[in-house]
Amino acid sequence: MVDKISKGDFINVDYTGSEKDTGRVFDTTNEVLAKKENIYNEDSKFGTITLVVGAGHVLPGLDKELTSLSVGDKKKITISKEDAFGSKDSDLVKLVPRSVFKRSRMNPVPGMPVEVGGRQGIVKTVSGGRINVDFNHPLAGKELEYEIEVKGKVTDQKEKVLSFFYLHLPKLDLKDLDIKISSGIAEIRTPNDENTRRYISMVKPIISRDILNYISEIKRITFIDVFE
């Protein structure tokens, strides 16, 4: 029997995203491939992930295609630039005085990632005292391709709650969380570790919103910080 994917489903997926024209991989759940493509980041967590269909956890163009899939499907999906990172905006290409970089002891060269005024950009050209910096997203104006495999659905309420912690705090060891769900109330005991509690406290509102929005059986959430 075909198990179709619907909006609001929690699904386990593996995926790889690449530029349509060049084939350059920019995102993947596969650790081996990430290392091969030189996009590995030790702060990232690799492996099958859980996402909620229609929740905006992935690019709009990919999100809307998920409902055309079924459990077990493996498919290549092309995403237009409009449904990815949009078109390039010429107004986001700026001339920045070299003095700005000197203050940060930076020597800008073409292709160099930089941060100017809190914005991330890429140095395009260097000419005398002026530096041309592109503040568009690196994938703006590009058609993308995703290869995605739907591994299964998640139906257990506790696993659904854990998936939001994984999404927002990928380096958190989920075994450190004690979650009990009863009578519509989720009780979440945080680990007895100051740093971990601090990280969790930063995303409590986001995780709580996601839980209440996408797990209909849960009506209230209680966080308990344990000190021993």
N, C-alpha and C positions, 0 to 999 in steps of 0.2 A: 504493500500500500504506500502510495506517495505521500510523504509528510511535507506539505507545502509550508513555506515561510510566510508569516503574516506580520503586519505592523504591530509592534509591542512585544514580539517574541524575543527571548534571550537566546542567542545562538553562539555556538563555539565555531570559530573560523581560523583558518590559516590564509595568509594573503601575501602577495608581493606587488608593489606598485612601481611602475617604471614610466619613463618618458616614451610616448608613442613613436616619435621620430627617431630617437637615438638608441632606445632600449636601455638607457641608463637607469639602474635601480636606485630609488630614493627612499624606499621604505619596505620592510619585510618583517614577518614574524619568525623567519628562519635564521638562526644564529650563524650557521655555516655560510649561508649565502651572504649575510651582512658582512662577514669578515672578508669573503672573496671580493665583494664589490666595494670594499673600503668605506663602508658606512656604519661599521660596528661602533657601538657606544657602550662602555661598561656600565653606565648609569641606566641603560635601557634593559628591559626584561623581555626575553624572547620566548617563543612557544605559542601554542594555541591560545587565543584570547576570546573572552566573552564580550559581546556587544548587544545593545538593544536596538532592534530594527526601528528606524524612524526617529531615534533619539538624537541624531546628529553627532554620533560618536565617530563617524567617518565622513568623508567628503559627500556633499549633497548628491553628486552624480552617482556615487557608489551606493549610498543609502537607498535611493529610490529604486535601484535595480535589485536589491536584495529580495523583495517580495516576488520576483520572477523566478526565484530559486527554490529548491527543495533540499531536504537533508540528504547529504551524499553527493550533491552536485559539485562539480569543479568546472569553473567557467572563466573565460577571459572577457573582461568588460572594458569597453572604451568609454572614456569620459571626456566630454568637450571642455574647452578652457572655461566656458561660462559656468559649468557645473563643477569646476575644480577651483582654481585660484584666480579666475577672471582674466581679463585682458591686461596687458601692460599699460600703465598710466604714465604718460610722459611727464606729468607734473611731479612724479616721484623720483625723477632723475635730477639731482641737484649738484651745483658746483659748490664745493666746500673749500674754504681757504686752508692752505697748508698749515697755517698757524694753529688751527684746531687740533691737528694731529701732533704737532710739535709739543703742545701742552701735555699730551698723553704719551710722549716719547715714542710715537709710532712713525714708521717710515712706510707710507702707503705705496703699494704696487698693484697693477691691474690683477683682478681676480681675488684680491684680499678681502675677507669678511671684516667689517668694521662696525662699531657702534658709535653713532653721533647723536647727541641729544636724546639718548634713550631709544633710538631707532636703529634697527639692524639693516645693514646695506652691504653692497658689494662694490668695491672700487672698479670702475670701468676704464678710465683713462687718467693719466697723470701728465699735466702740462704746466711747467713752471710752478707758480705759486697756487695753482688751483687744481683741485682734485674732483673728477666727475664720479659721483657715487649714485648707484641705482638702489633706491629704497623699496622697489617692488619686491614681492615675494619671489624667490628664485624660480618658482614654477609658474609664475604668472605668464599668460599668453601661450601656454603649452597644453597640448592634448595628452592625456595620460591613459595608461592601460593598467588594469588590475587583474591579476590572476588570483581567484579566490576559491577556496574549498570550504563548504559547509560541513562541519564534522558532526554536528548534532544540536539538539535543543537542551536548554537548562530549565528544569521545572521545579527543582527544590528551592524553597524560599531562602534558606541559609546560603546556598550557593549563589543565588542571585545577589544577595547583600554583599557577599565577599567579592563578587565581580566588580562592584563599584569601587571598593577599596583597591583592587588590582588596577582598575582603570586610572584612578586619580593618584595612587601611590604605588607605582609598579615595583618599587624596591622593598616594599613592606613585606615581611614574612607573615603570611596570612595565618600561620599556626599560632602567632602571638595574640590573635584575636579570639575572644570568647563570646560567641553570639548565641543567644537563646531567643526563640520566637514563640509566643504563646498569646492566644486571644487577641490577635491583631497588634501586639506590642513587641517591638524588637528591642531587646536589651543587649547592648554592646559594651563589654568590659575591655577597656584599653590595657595594654601591657604596662607592667611596673617598670617603665623605662622613660626617663624624662625626655630624651630626644624624640623617641617614637611618639609619645603623647603630644609633643609640640607639633610634629608633622601632621598628626591626625587632626589636631585642633584647627589647623589652618584650612582644612578642607571639610570640616564637619558640616557647614551649611550646604555645600555642594552635594556631598554624599547623601545627606538627609533629604534634600530636595529630590534627588534621583530616586531614592528608595520610595518616597511617598508618591512620586509621579508614576513610577513604572512597576511597582509591586502592589497591586490593588489590595491584597490581603492585609498589608501592614498599614495601620492607621496612626501609630505613634512610635517614636523612637526615643530611647533613653540611653545616654552615654554614661558609663560609670568609670571614673578614674580610680584605680586601685593603688594605694600607697602602703608598702609593707616595710 
